[in-house]
């Protein structure tokens, strides 16, 4: 139920404030309901009393006059109350003197015996029950209603107090519904992970088989992998396969501002789990409480560390083969406390990596179920264009494609919507309101053409699939390059060619216009960061040799920034690092300048096409520049 309150301000503007009973806090809403109930009850009583037509009240003198005039037909005496019925059937009420009969009162006032005999007098003895019903029923009803409302409010207050006392209980999401059960069939890819977890499922189904052989199932399983790879989904699938209860809680829900709450919630979680055994306890984002102890600002013994200590104690307290399996998920296994990872706690660690080509296609097929998809849609091609994406990214692409199709009032999702959804997820939505001037469009066209041509002609760069000067996200234009296959490792030659491609737009602006714009700032940041990694992390500097520089271990964070960085090299080495970084950047710059100068006529063709059509796909781009240069195969030298 929604109401509104409207008021005209001093400025003349009309302000409307809408409020709803549903949005109020429960206690406030209950109080308001009680007040309204009391008002309604009073209104009912007043309506009954007002609505009933009451007889006219006459005094004793008027009664005597009516009796003497012969206009009274009968009088009903009930205690001291008189009900007078006239000859015209009009009803009056009157009072007589206490301790005096009606006949005696009238006779003393001069009424004759003949006049009295003309009036039918009826005496009624008042009933105690009737008097109680008449006089005390409204009061009794009011007291009952008021008492009921008071009891209701007391219950509400007790509920609030009990919630305060239950502050230390865990906010556990328990799943036991077989209808919405998730199994391994609902999880595409992650073959190795499902094989590792199948043993857990088998133990939960048939624990006696393991107990007879003296085997002990791992108490805990740690799922490690990037965000969105399906760690929570796989944990639910384990529960669904074993058909056991599933307790789900996030690591951040343990920690509160009050001391001891986290440990109390841990105890409550494991108490409930033991009662429901066999079952699975899933702790998501365990790094929220499982970080290495002693690294905080307080030097240890803070609320987070007390919570972690309680988790360790509870896992140690498990009896062998009790039937409670703890599954935890994290994308930061490097920051976890070593005590969590020792045998007897999280004995088994399962890595869930980003899906490969086959797995991405399977995931897309799963998320296409229930969505009207055109028969011409090629999900294999979509999988090829989504290298490096997680399962959550792929689900988002299918959803965004459906939204784009609905926006066009289409009945099906086509290939175009899927391709547009990839760009939207990777780069951002189209900014149609971001209109560039003619000069800016020309600069953007040459900038993106520089990226595309350098990347196209260098053999170790990824294939150029699209070049556009349509603004997306924060970019005025973009060049989409996608690898032709999934690669887990990258070579030095690949990094060097990527550096040259990254600087291609910067070089094109400088060569064509003799000036630079701020559009290349992000390219310079990426190039500098990549060159630094080549020198300090990958050991690809021929001068500094096979060594890493700078301790990248987690040293704690303050206000979102790393509190300290361990610099394990001298000032002299720091100068050499800067020199090597500049050498990588200058080499890439020289390569990009050479290609831009040699390919100036082709670049002009690409720019002309961009200014006319704003977007060039891979086929049209190769028609202008030529086919892609295939990277040479690696030859193994024999001794």
VOGU-122466 format. One record per residue: residue in one letter; x, y, z of N, C-alpha, C, CB in turn. Coordinates in steps of 0.05 Angstrom, whole numbers, plus 5000, padded with zeros to 4 digits. Each point is the difference from the previous one (the first is absolute). Glycine has a CB too. Layout:
# VOGU-122466
AXYZXYZXYZXYZ
...
# end
This chain:
# VOGU-122466
X501749765000498350245000501850255000496349755024
X503450414957501750244997498450255003503049754970
X498050455044498750265004502050214992497249835037
X501750414959501850224992499250255015500649804955
X501350375050499750265013501250214982500049795046
X498450404946500850214981500150275014498149734962
X504050425033500350275011501350184980500349815046
X498950444953501250194982502150155016495850054973
X506649955017502350135013499950304996502749594994
X499150555019500250294997500650084972501550035047
X500149814939500750064972497749964981504649885011
X493349994998497749944983500049724989500050474988
X502149385017500249734990498449825017504650094982
X493949735006498449805015501749765006495850174978
X504349765047501549775010498149795009503950295013
X496349484977498349775007501749795014496950094962
X502349855062501449795016498349765001502450355028
X498549434962498649755001501149825021499050044951
X499149845064500849825021498249754999501750395028
X499449394980498649754999500349865027500849964951
X497149915058500149845024501949774997495450135011
X505049764965501749774996502950075003496749824969
X504050445028502850085002500850075029499850164953
X498349845066500750075027501349775014496250315001
X505249765021501249795017497749845013504250285008
X496349464997497949835011498850105026502249624979
X499450475040499050105025498350254997503949805023
X497150394962498450244995497449954985504350254998
X495849564983497649934986498049875018502749944959
X498249895060498149875018498750205019502849594997
X498850605013498950215017497950164986504350025025
X496350064950498050154984497549844996503850244977
X496549505017497649834996498449985026502549744965
X498850255058498549995026498450255005503549705017
X497850534978498650265004497650024982504350215013
X496149714961497850004982497749815008503350124964
X497449655048498049825009498450115023502949624986
X498450525033498650135022498250224990503849895030
X497150274951498350214989497649884986504050294995
X496549494990497749874986498049895020503049894962
X498050005060498249895021498350225013503249635008
X498150594998498550235011498050114981503950115027
X496949894947498150104980497649824998503850204975
X496649545027497749814999498150055024502949664976
X498250375048498450045023498450264998503349755028
X498150464962498750264998497849994978504250225015
X496349624964498049984979497549855010503650004967
X496949795049497749855011498450185019502649574996
X498850585021498650165019498650244987503349875034
X498050244946498850234986497749914982504450235002
X496049544985498149904980497449915012503749874972
X496350025053497649915012498350245009502449585016
X495050414978498250225007499149965029498450044953
X502350155064499349995028497350135006504950015011
X493549875008497450125007500450275014498049555005
X500050634993500150255014499949975030497950224960
X503549945055500049995029498150225010504849825001
X493450105017498150195012500449995030496749964962
X502750275051500250005029497449915013503350384997
X496749625030497749895014497550174996503249825034
X497050444964497750184997498749954973502250345029
X499549624950498949954974498649734999503550284979
X497649525036498749745001497350025013504549795002
X495350355020497550035014497950144983502450025043
X498450184942498250144982498949814979502450435008
X499349404981499149824979498149795012504350074975
X496349845049498249805013497250135005504049765021
X496150484990497550145006498450064975502150195040
X499249864937498650064976499149754985502650414996
X498149355014499249754988501549934974495750085020
X506750044976501649954975502049785004499450474987
X500749405037501949795005498649734999502750305028
X498349514955498849744997501149805021499350104951
X503449905052501249815019502750125009497749614978
X503150285046502650075011501349755009498350455015
X504249514977501649775008502150105020499349774955
X500550105069501850085022502249795001496250235025
X506349864973502449825003502050145017499249804954
X500650145073501650135019499050295004504049724988
X497850475009499350285001499450124973502850045040
X497549804938499550104973497149944992504849934989
X494050264997497349984990500050034970498250195043
X500449624944499650024971497050064996503849674990
X495750575000497350104997499249974970500550325039
X497249544956498949974973497450164999502249544994
X497750664989497750174997497949864983502850415005
X494949714994497849894984500650004970496850145035
X504950054957500850014972502649844995497950454996
X502749365022502349824999502750145001497249704973
X502850555036502550135004501249915027498450404974
X504249555026501449895023501650225014500149554979
X499650475048501550195016501449845022496850384989
X505249745022501349895024500050215022503049714971
X496850185053499950175023501349865024495850234983
X504549915039501149895025498050045022504650094985
X495349725034498450035024501850035024496249744980
X502750335043501550025024500949735010497550425011
X504949544998500849755011498549945025504550054981
X495249705025498649915025497150085000504350025024
X494650044953497250084998498849884976500950435024
X496749444979498749884977498950214982499049605027
X500450324948498950184981497250095008502749794964
X495750025045497250075008500050205023498549554986
X503350405033500250185023500950284992501149615029
X500950404952500950264991497950164985504549804996
X493950064987497950144985497850095018501249734960
X498050095059497850075019500850245016498649525002
X503950495008500850235016500150264984502749695028
X497550284945500050244983497250074990504749894986
X493249985024497350084994498749854978501350435014
X499849354977498749844980497949835013504249994972
X493350015016497849865012500249704993497150414997
X501249435018500049714996498949934972499449945050
X498550214940499049954974502150044978495450135016
X506250094988502150064981502249785000499150495006
X501549415018501949785002499049754987501850205041
X495749744963498949754989499950014969497349955041
X502750294947500050024971502749944988496550345004
X505649655013502749954990500849715008501250505004
X499849354977501049735006502950025010497049804964
X503450125061502650025013501149725002498750415026
X503849554963501449745000502750045015497749854957
X502749985062502550025016501849764991497650235040
X504949834952501949804992502350005020498750054951
X502049725058502349975017502550004982497349745035
X504750434969502450014983501749755004499950505002
X501049384975501849775000502950095004496849754970
X504550115047502950065005501649974975499549875047
X500049914938501549954975499450224979499949515010
X497650564988499350214981501250275007495849764991
X504250305035501350255008503050004995496550055035
X504749724970502949984994500550034970500549715040
X497750164944500450014971499750284990498449534996
X499650605015499350274990502150215009495249875000
X505550115025501750225011503049954996496450075033
X504349684968502949955000501149884974499549945049
X498849984932501149884976501850194984495949734998
X503550524997501950174986502650035014496250254982
X503649785045502650035015501649744998497850335031
X500849444973501349744998501349964973496849825034
X501850244945501049974973502550174995495449894984
X504550365026502350184997502449895015496850394996
X502749515029502249895015501349764986497850165042
X500449664947501149774986501750074976496049745015
X503050454969501550094976502650135008495750064975
X504150115046502450145009502149805011497250405010
X501849405005501949805010501249834978497349985041
X501249964938501149844978502150164985495749774995
X503850495001502050174987502550035017496450254977
X503349775050502250025018501749754999497450315029
X501349464971501449744998501549984973496549795029
X502350304950501349994974502550174999495549934979
X504350325033502450175001502249885018497050394993
X502249485028502049875017501449784986497350115040
X501249744944501349794983501950114980496049735006
X503350504982501850134981502650095014496050144973
X503749985051502350085014501849775008497450395017
X501349394992501549765006501549894976496749905036
X501950114940501349914976502450174993495749844984
X504150425020502350184995502349945019496950354984
X502449605042502149935019501249734994497650275034
X500849544957501149744993501950024976495949785019
X503350394962501850044977502750125009496050064971
X503850125049502550115010501749795014497750445005
X500949385009501449785013501149804980497250065040
X501549924936500849814979502150134982495649785002
X505650445006501950144983502449824993498650435020
X502149404998502349824995499449754984501750175042
X495849804949499449774983500750064971496449865032
X504449934954500850044972497650024982504249745009
X496150444971498050044980500449804977499650495012
X499649264994500649784982497749974980502749775035
X498050194940498149944979500149704995500550464979
X497549405031499849714998498349934976500649955050
X500449864934498649914977499649705002502050364972
X495549565029499249725000497949934980501149995048
X498150214935497949964980501049834977498050445013
X500849334984500849824979499150104972499949625033
X498150554967498950094974502050174985495549995020
X505950194994502050184988502949895003496950385008
X503449364994502649895005501850034976497949675031
X504650394974502150034979501849765001499850505003
X500849394974501749774998502450064981496149695008
X505750124989502350034983499150044970502849725032
X494950184961499050044973499450294994498149545002
X501450625018499450284997502650174999495749935023
X506649944981502550155000501649924975500150015051
X500250184931501549954975503050045005496050144972
X505649695017502950035004500849915027500050384968
X502449715041501149945026500149695005498350445018
X502749424961500049715001501749895023499350004951
X503150115052501849915021498950065027503950074970
X494950165034498850075026497849815007501250474992
X497149464989497849825006501049715006497150274970
X505149655017501249745007501150005029501149944951
X500250285057501050015027497850005021503950264983
X493949885011497850025019498249764999500250494995
X500049344985498349774999500649815023499850044950
X502749965061500649835023498550105025504549914980
X495350365022498450115022497149914999503150395002
X495849614973497349924996499749705008499450344963
X502549505028499949725006500149945030502149914956
X499550255059500149965028497450075014504950104998
X493950124993497550095012497749794994501550484996
X498749394981498049804993500449745015499650214955
X502949695044500749745013502450035018498149764960
X501650355064502350045017501149735011498250455012
X500249354989500949745011502149884983495549935019
X504450114954502049884982502850115007496549964965
X503750295042502550125008500849925028499150384969
X499049615049500649935027501049715003496650335015
X502449494969500949735001502949974992495349854990
X505650324992502849994992501850185016498449914955
X500550215066501650175017500850274987501749595020
X496950494959500550254987498650235013500749754957
X500550485044498950245011499650204977502149915046
X495550184950499550194980501050275009495949754985
X505150424997500950275008497850165014503349994962
X497550145060498050175014499250244984502049845043
X499950274943499550254985501049994972500250245043
X498449904939500850034972500150294994497949554987
X504350555002500450284993499850034970502950075041
X495150084950499750064972501450264993495649754999
X506350244983501550234992499650064971503549905035
X496250364959499650084972499250294998498849534989
X501450594987499250284996497050045006503750054966
X495550195038497150055004498449934976501250375031
X496449514974498249934979500449744986499650474994
X502249365016500649754987498249775009504750154996
X493549905023498149805008500649855025499049964953
X502550165066500749865025497549945017504650234999
X493749975004497649965015498149794987500450475017
X499549544956498349824986500949715003499050364967
X503649605032501149735003499549905029503550094965
X496750085054499549925028497149925003503550315016
X494649844972497249925000499649734985498750495003
X502849474976499749754985500949765016500850264958
X501249775059500949795018497749925019504850164996
X493950055015497849955017497749864986501350405027
X498249694948497849894984500549714992499050454984
X503549495009500749734993499849815024503050184965
X497849915058499949835024497250015013504950085007
X493550114985497350035011500150045031498249714963
X503450495045500350065028499550305004503349625007
X496150475018499650295005502450164993496849885036
X502850374957502150184991499850265016500049804953
X502050255064500150245016501950204987499049745042
X499950504950501650194985500250265017498549804956
X503950295048500550255014502550134988497849835042
X502350444958502350154990501950065023497250204963
X505349805030502050065021499750275013503149714975
X495950495010499650275011497850015020501750184957
X496449625043497750005018500949925028497049904962
X505350005042501049925027500950255016501349554982
X499850645004501450225014498150235004504349864980
X495450235045498450245007501850185016495749734999
X503150505008501550195016500349925030498450364968
X499949455040500049925028501949765004495350165006
X506249855015502049795005498649745008503350355015
X497649434973499049745007497649914983501650095045
X497250084938497749934985500849804978498050455008
X504349594979500949824979500449725010502150384977
X499349595046500449745011497449865008504550165016
X493750004995497449895008498449894975499950325039
X500349834939498649914976501349754989498750484990
X503949505012501349754991499149775016504050264986
X495849775040499149785018497149924992503150165037
X495250044959497349944992499849864974498550405025
X503149684955500049874974500749715002501350434980
X500849505034500949735001498249835019504750154991
X494149975028498049865017497749914983501450265040
X497549914944497849944982500849794979498150465008
X504349574982501049814980500249725011502450374977
X498649605047500349745012497349875005504350155021
X493750014986497349885004498849914974499450305039
X501449824938498849934974501849814985497850444999
X504449465012501949824986498549754990503850175029
X497049734947502150114982499050254985501849544995
X500150655002499350254987502550134990495950065029
X503850174958502250154989499850295011500249714958
X502050395053500250285008501750144980499549885049
X499450334939501450154979500550285010497949724963
X504750365039500850265009501150154975501049845048
X497550354942500950154977501850235008495749874976
X506250195007502050225006501249965027497450314970
X503849475035501249945026502450185006498449534996
X502750594984502350195005499150245016502149844958
X495350215045499150225017500749965029496350084968
X503849675041500749945027502549825002495250045012
X505649854966502249815001502850114992496649674990
X503650605010502650114993502149945022497750374975
X504849645017502249935018499950175025502849874961
X497449995062499850145025502550165006497049645017
X502650574999502250175007500750224980501749625025
X496850394953500650204979498350255002501449624971
X496750385048498250235002501350245014496249685001
X502350545000501150245013500249975030498050274963
X500349565048500149965029502149805009495350105000
X506249784982502049815007499049735008502650385015
X495049564979498849745006497950025021504249794987
X494349995018498049985021497750194995503549865032
X496050224943497650154994497649824996502950374980
X494849745013497649854998500249794977497450395018
X503949694959500349824978501749765007499550384969
X502649665046501849785008498649825020504050294991
X494449825027498549835019498049824984500550355036
X498349764944498249844984501549774985497150414994
X505249664996501749794986500849795020501650344968
X499249745056500849805020497749815007503250335019
X494349784982497749835006499549804977498150375028
X502349724947499749824977501949775002498450384972
X504149685035502149795003499349815022503450324984
X495649785038499249835023497749824992501650355032
X496449764955497749844992500849774981497150405007
X504649674973500849794981501749795014499950344963
X501749735057501549805014498349835017503850315001
X493849795007498249855018498349804986500050395029
X500149594944498549814986500949715007499350334963
X498749515042500749725003500549874972497249985042
X504349814957500649884974497449904987504549875016
X495250214958497849914984497350075012502849634984
X497050625028497550095012498050074979502650165039
X498349904937498150064978499650294994497849595012
X503950595000499950284995502450084983497550095043
X502050004933502250084982499950304997499849564975
X502450575031500350294997501350074973500350055051
X498250094933501150104974500250305002497949604975
X504450505018500550295000500950094973501249995049
X498350264944500750114974501550265004496049794978
X506050255005501550255001501350054973500849945049
X499750314944501650074977502750125008495850084975
X504849915051502550095011501249795018498550484998
X502349294991501249795018502750085011497649674974
X503750535014502650085009500050155026501350024953
X496450085056499950155025498949845023499450414973
X499949345022498849845022502149925020496649834968
X502550145057501749915022500949724995497750315032
X504949634972501049724996498549795018504450194988
X494649905035498649815017497549894987501850245039
X497049914943497649914986500649784980498050455006
X504449564983500849824978501449755008500250404973
X500349575053501449765008498349764999502850285030
X498349484969498449755000498249985025503649774973
X494050145024498149995021498050224999503449785027
X497150424957498150224997499250014970502050265039
X499149924946499350004972502249834985497750465003
X501949284999502049824989500150014970499349715039
X498450324948499849984971499550284988498349525004
X503350544976499750264987499449944970503250235033
X494649894958499149964973500150274985497049615015
X504450404963500350244984497850004978505050025009
X493550194990498050044980500850244983496349805029
X504850144947501050214983497950094981504649805004
X496150414981498250104979499649794978501550475009
X496249514980499449794981501550034974495549955020
X505149824967501250014973497850024979504049735016
X496850234959498150044978497649815001503850154972
X496849595033497849805001498250065024503049664978
X498250415045498450055024498450254996503449775028
X497750444959498450244996497649954982504250275005
X496149574975497749934983497949855015503049994961
X497849825057498149855016498650195020502949594995
X498550605016498850195019497950174985504250015028
X496550084948498150164984497549844993503950264982
X496549495012497649834994498249975025502749764966
X498550225057498449985025498450255004503349695020
X498050544977498650265005498150084977503950145027
X496349724950498250054978497349855004503950074970
X496049745049497649855005497950195012502649585008
X495050414981497950185009499950274987500349775042
X501650284940500150264986499549944970503250205034
X494949944953499649964971502450104984495050045007
X506549784981502450064985499649934971502949935041
X497950254942499749954971501649754991499250494993
X499849374987501449764991502750054988495549804992
X505050454999502550074987502250085021497450154960
X501949855065501950075021502249795002496550255025
X506049844974502349825001501450055027500650004949
X498849835071501150045026503049925000495649915020
X505349934961502849944998501650254994499049534985
X500050644997501350254994500050195024498749944951
X499150065064499950165024502149915020495150084992
X505249655010502049895018502850084992496949625010
X503650394964502650084990500750295007499549674963
X498550505038500450285005500150075030497750094957
X501949715060499850065029502349865015495050054996
X507349944992502349885014500750165025501849844956
X498650015065500750125026497750085017503950164978
X493649815012497750075016499149775018498650304963
X500249775059499149805019497149924994503050195035
X496049614979497349924997498050225006501449545011
X499150625009498350235006499950204977501049945049
X501350114938500150184977498349894977504650155014
X495649594981498449884979497050015005503949694990
X495350265035497250035008499150294995500549635034
X501250564973499350284996499750074971502450115042
X499349774941499850054971497449904989504949974996
X494249795011497549894991497650185010502049545000
X498250555024497950175011499950274986500549775044
X501950354952500150264987499049984971503850145029
X496849644958499049964972496949985000504349764988
X494650105031497149995002498750275005500449535017
X500950635000499150275005500150174975501549975048
X500750024937500250154975497849914980505050055008
X494549694990497949914982497250105009502849594990
X496750415036497450105010499850304995500049655035
X502250504966500050284995499250064971503550075036
X497249754946499350024971497349884994504950004989
X493749915031497349874996500249754982497950455006
X504349404998500449754985498949775016504050194977
X495349605009499049765013502249805007495850064976
X506649985011502349825004502550165003497749644974
X504350235038502650125002501749904976499750025051
X501550174935501649944976502950015006496350174971
X505349775009502950005003501050295005500449604970
X498350595017500950285004499750095028498650094953
X499349845061499650085028502249875017495050064993
X505749695002502049875015502750134996497549574996
X503250504979502650144995500050275013500549754957
X497350405042499850265013500349975031497150174962
X501749615048500149955029502949955009495449824999
X506250054985502849955006501550275003499949564976
X499750625006501350265001499050165024500549994950
X496949995056498950145023501249915026495850064975
X504649675028501149895024503050065002496649644999
X504950354979502950045000500750295002500549594973
X498250595012500850284998498050185015502249904956
X495350055040497950175011497850064980503550215030
X494449914979497850064981500750234981496749845035
X501950164943500350224981499150275012499349684962
X502450525034499350275010499150174976503449965038
X494050014955499050144977499950305005497349614989
X502650485036500050285005502850134998496149935030
X506049904969502750104998500650054971501549745041
X498050504950500350084972502750144997495050044993
X506749854990502650124995499850214977502349585016
X499450624985500350194978501449864977500150405032
X499949744945501349884976503049965005496550224971
X504849975042502849975006500549775019500650494993
X497749485028500449785019499449734987498750315037
X499449684945499449754986502449924983495150105000
X506250104987502349944983502449905017498550354967
X502049785056502249925017499449725011500950485013
X496649474995499349735011500349794978496850215032
X502549854944500249814978502949924995495850194979
X506050015020502849944996501249855024500450414970
X498749665054501049875024499349704999499550435026
X498049514969499249714999501249864976495750125024
X504550024954501349884976502949935006496950254970
X504549925046502749945008500249755016501050484999
X497249495021500049755016499649754981498250265040
X499849764943499249784984502149914980495350155005
X506050044982502049944979502549885013498250364971
X502749765051502449895013499449725011501450465012
X496349505000499349735011499649804978498050225039
X500949874938499549824977502649904987495750234993
X506349945006502449934985502149875018499050384970
X500849635056501949875017499149715005501250445022
X500549374974499249715000499049905027503249934963
X497850195059499349895026497850155014504649845004
X494150344982497750145011497449844994502350454995
X495749585022497449874996498750124975499649915049
X498649934939498650084976498250245006500249534982
X499750664999498250235002497249914990503950344995
X494149675022497349924992498250244994500649595028
X500050644984498250234996501450255006496149725011
X503450494973501050275005497650194999504649894980
X495250285039497650185002500850275011497049595005
X501550614987500350275011497450085015503350134964
X495149675042497550045016500949995029496949804965
X502350415050500850025028498649785016500750504996
X500949365020499049805019501450035027499049684962
X499450325059501250045026501450275002500649505005
X501950505002501650245002501750044976500049965049
X499949864931501750024976498550134977502449595015
X499050594971498850134976499949814977501750445016
X500049364984500049794979501549765011499950344963
X500149445022501449765010500849824977497350035043
X504749814963500949794982499949745015503050324974
X495449495016499649745013501849804987495350115012
X506649795004501849784991499549765018503550334983
X496149445006499349765014501949784992495250135003
X506049725016501849784993498549784986502950115039
X498549744944498749794984499849745016501850214959
X499449775064499949765017500550085029501549714961
X497750105057500550045028503049945006495249885011
X506050315002502949975007500350055030501450144953
X500149685060500650025028502650155005497449585008
X504450414972502550145002500450194977501949605024
X499850604981500550214980503150034998495550235010
X505449824966502950024995500850295000499949584974
X502750465027501250274999499350144974503749855031
X496350004947499450124974497150104999503449694979
X494850165034497250095001499850275015498549524998
X502950495025499950255015501250244985500249725042
X501950234944501350224985498250104978504549815011
X494250014974498250084979497550145012501649624972
X497450285051497850135013500750295009498349565016
X504250484993500850275006499950194976503049815036
X498050094941499950164976497150064991504449794986
X493850015016497350054993498750205019499749544982
X500950445044498950195019500850294994500149645034
X502450404957501050264993499350094972503749925032
X494949914952499450064973498250254997500349524990
X497850525028498350244998501550255007496149725012
X505750265008501750235008501750094976500049835048
X501349974939501850064978498450114976503149635015
X494550274979498450104978499350295004498249544993
X501050545031499350285005502550184996496549855033
X505850054976502450164998500950024971501449865046
X498549934938500950004973498150154981502249575009
X495250414995498150134982499650295007497849564994
X501850515031499350275007502350165012495549835008
X506750044999502250145012499450105028501450134955
X496649755057499150085027498949755014499050484984
X500549555042498949785016497550095015504649805004
X493650025001497650055016500049835025497550124958
X500549945059499849845025498849734995499450425025
X499849524951498849744993501949775004497050234969
X505649835031502049785002500949965029501550114954
X497450025065500949985028499749715011498850495007
X498949394987499549735009501949804987495250115008
X505449934966501949834986502850025013497450064958
X503450185050502650035012500149865028500650444975
X497349585040499949865026500349704996497150375018
X501449524963500149714996502849924990495149994989
X506150164993502649934990502150015022498750184955
X501250035061502050035022499749775020499950504994
X497749435014499549785019501049744988496150245019
X503449704955500949764988503149994999495849984973
X505450245020503050004998501249965028499750314961
X499149805060501049965027499849705008498750475012
X499149404981499749725006502149834985495150085008
X505449994968502149854985502750015014497550114957
X503150125055502650035013500049885028500850414973
X497149665043500149945029498849735007499850485008
X498349414975498649765008500649764982496550295018
X503949764956500349784981502949944994495650134981
X506250035028502949944995500750014971500049735040
X498850454944500450014971502050214992495449824994
X505950305025502150204994502749864996497550355026
X503749694951502649884995502250115017498549924953
X501150335057502150135016499849915030499950394969
X497749615042499749945028499949705005497650435005
X501749424975500149715003497649885013504850055003
X495449695003497749845010499650055030500849664966
X497850565041499550065028497550185001504949975011
X493750005011497750185005500850225019496849624992
X501950605006500750245016497450105014503950124969
X496349915058497750095015498449775011499850414972
X499849595054498449795013497150064997503749925033
X494949904953497250034994498249865020501150054953
X499949865069498349875020498250205013503549665008
X494250245002498050175013501150115026496349744978
X504050525024501050125023498050165016504250024977
X493249945018497950145014499250254984501849835043
X495850254961498950234986498950205019499049714960
X501450555034498950225015498450184981503849985033
X493650054972498350174983500149914971500750385031
X499449354965499949904973502750004986495450154998
X506749955014502650014987502049835016499050464982
X502949435004502049845014501650165019500349704960
X499950205065501250155021503050034995496549845032
X504849964959502950014996500849824977500750105048
X501449974939501149854978502949935006496850224967
X503849535033502749915007501850034975498249685035
X503650524966501850054978502649855005497950464991
X502549324995502349835005502350054980496949665019
X503450594973502250064982501050285006498149704964
X504350365027501450255006499150224982503949745017
X497150504989499450234983501349974972499750295041
X502649594958501349954975498449824982504450065022
X494549724990498349824985497450144991501949615026
X497150574991497650154993500450174975498750015048
X503750114950500650154976500249824975502550335028
X498749434976500249814978497249904991504549865017
X493750115003497249924993498750214983499749745043
X500650514965498850224984501250004972499350275042
X503349684956501350004974498949784983504150195020
X495549574991499049774985497150054991503149705025
X495350424993497250064993499950194976498649935048
X503150284953500150194978501049864974500950375033
X500949444970501049864976497849844987504549975021
X493949894995497749854988498050194986500549655036
X498950584977498150194989501150134975498250085046
X504449994954501250134977500149814976502650305030
X498049444976500049814978497349964988503849775023
X494150214994497349984990499250254984498949705038
X501950534972499450264986501350004972499750235044
X502849684954501350004974498749814981504350115023
X494849664987498649804983497450124989502049625026
X496450514992497550124991500550234981498049885044
X504050284960500650224981500749894972501650285039
X499949514960500849884974497649904985504449885019
X493849994995497649884986498150234991500549585028
X499150624989498250224993501050154976498750045048
X503950014950501250144977499749834975503250245030
X497449504972499849834977497249954990504149785015
X493950225003497349934994498250254999500749555021
X500450684974498350245000497849994979504050265016
X496449654960497749994981497849815009503250104964
X497549665047497949825010498650125024502749614983
X498850535034498750125023498050214991504149915028
X496550244951498150204990497449864990503950314988
X496449465000497649854991498349915024502649844959
X498750075062498649925024498550235012503449645008
X498050594994498850245012497650094983504450135018
X495849874956497750084983497649825004503350174966
X497249565037497949815005498750055027502349674970
X499450395050498950065027498350245001504049785019
X496950434967498450255000497349964986504350265000
X495649564981497549954985498149815016502550084957
X498649705053498449795012500249985030500549764957
X501550375055500550015028501049745012496650355003
X502949424984500949745010500949834976496750035039
X505549834965501149824980500349725013502450384975
X496349425014500449735010502549874989495049965004
X505749805005502449874993500349954970500049795045
X497950114943500149944971500550254984496949625007
X501750604999500450254985502750115005495150095002
X505949885022502750115007502249854984498350135046
X501449604953502049854986499950054970499849655035
X497850424954499750074972501650264994495549774999
X504750415020501550254996503049965004495950255014
X504949605006502849985008501349754989498950265041
X499649524957501249754993499549795022503550244972
X497149515023499549795020501850035024498749704964
X500550175058501650015025502649854997495750045025
X506450074986502649875001499949775020502350434986
X498049335006500049775018502649995016497149754969
X502650205057502449985017501649754993497750265037
X504949764962501649764993499849795021503250294974
X497049465018500049785019502649985015496849754971
X503150165053502349975017501549754991497850245039
X504749794954501749774993501949935022499750144952
X500349605054501749905022502849934988495949825026
X506150314985502749944990501149755013500850494994
X500149334989501149755010503050035006496649754973
X504250125048502850025008501849854981498650035048
# end
